[in-house]
Amino acid sequence: MKLYRYLTGPDDKAFCMRVSTALNQGWTLYGGPTLSFNGQHMVAGQAIIKEVDGEFSQDIDLPNS
């Protein structure tokens, strides 16, 4: 099955580390990054996907890293 996550956060080192951690856990970038301004700071976003064994269920717990 395929899993999908969309990571968001301030456009800073911590966000880049979250994406890097996910990549090193087997996730793959899906599409290009996004960047928006929320009135206070820039917010980055990146979709990621991962192929895993098993069948899809609404009860799947996606990691927060």
Number of C-alpha atoms within 10 A of each C-alpha: 10 11 13 15 17 13 17 17 16 18 16 11 8 11 18 15 12 16 22 13 13 21 15 10 11 12 20 16 17 14 10 9 14 11 14 12 11 9 7 7 11 13 17 18 18 19 18 21 18 17 12 12 7 8 8 11 8 5 6 9 7 9 7 8 11
